[in-house]
């Protein structure tokens, strides 16, 4: 009966291959904090409303925020 070899040539070759082909572990990216004065929320909107604000491309969330500020009677000059 054969006894299993520890550290066989295959295992050593595989470890050497992984060492040279593996990407180095990168530090976790810093989390980006939302701008001060804003809070992340989940909001359900009608599809038509969402499409209306998304029609002009990027920045649609800011446009929704501006419309809500205006509707609430808040000063739109203060974007915080």
C-alpha positions in Angstrom: 0.0 0.0 0.0 1.3 3.5 -0.9 1.6 6.1 1.8 0.4 9.5 0.8 3.2 12.0 0.3 2.9 15.3 2.1 4.2 18.1 0.0 4.2 16.2 -3.2 5.9 17.7 -6.3 2.4 18.4 -7.7 1.4 20.4 -4.5 4.7 22.2 -4.5 4.3 23.1 -8.2 0.7 24.2 -7.8 1.7 26.5 -4.8 4.6 28.0 -6.8 2.3 28.6 -9.8 -0.4 30.3 -7.6 2.3 32.5 -5.9 3.4 34.0 -9.2 0.0 34.2 -11.0 -2.2 35.4 -8.1 -2.9 39.1 -7.9 -1.6 40.7 -4.7 -4.3 41.4 -2.2 -5.2 45.1 -2.4 -6.3 47.2 0.5 -10.1 47.6 0.7 -11.2 50.8 -1.1 -12.1 53.6 1.2 -15.8 54.0 1.6 -17.1 57.2 0.0 -19.3 59.1 2.5 -22.3 60.8 1.0 -22.1 64.6 1.0 -22.8 66.1 4.4 -26.4 66.9 4.9 -27.7 64.1 2.6 -28.9 60.7 3.7 -29.3 57.6 1.6 -32.9 56.4 1.5 -35.0 53.9 -0.4 -37.8 55.6 -2.2 -40.5 54.1 -4.5 -41.4 56.3 -7.4 -43.9 55.8 -10.3 -42.1 54.6 -13.4 -43.2 57.6 -15.4 -41.8 60.0 -12.8 -38.4 58.2 -12.7 -38.3 58.1 -16.5 -39.0 61.9 -16.6 -36.0 62.7 -14.4 -33.7 60.1 -16.1 -34.4 61.5 -19.6 -31.7 64.1 -19.3 -29.1 61.5 -18.2 -26.7 61.6 -15.2 -27.7 63.9 -12.4 -31.3 62.6 -12.2 -31.1 62.1 -8.5 -30.0 65.7 -8.0 -32.9 66.9 -10.2 -35.4 64.8 -8.1 -33.8 66.3 -4.9 -34.2 69.9 -6.3 -37.8 69.3 -7.3 -38.6 67.9 -3.8 -36.8 70.9 -2.2 -38.8 73.3 -4.4 -42.1 71.5 -3.6 -41.3 71.6 0.1 -40.5 75.3 -0.1 -36.9 75.0 0.9 -34.1 77.3 -0.4 -32.7 75.6 -3.5 -29.5 77.7 -3.2 -28.5 75.5 -0.2 -27.8 72.1 -1.7 -26.7 70.5 1.5 
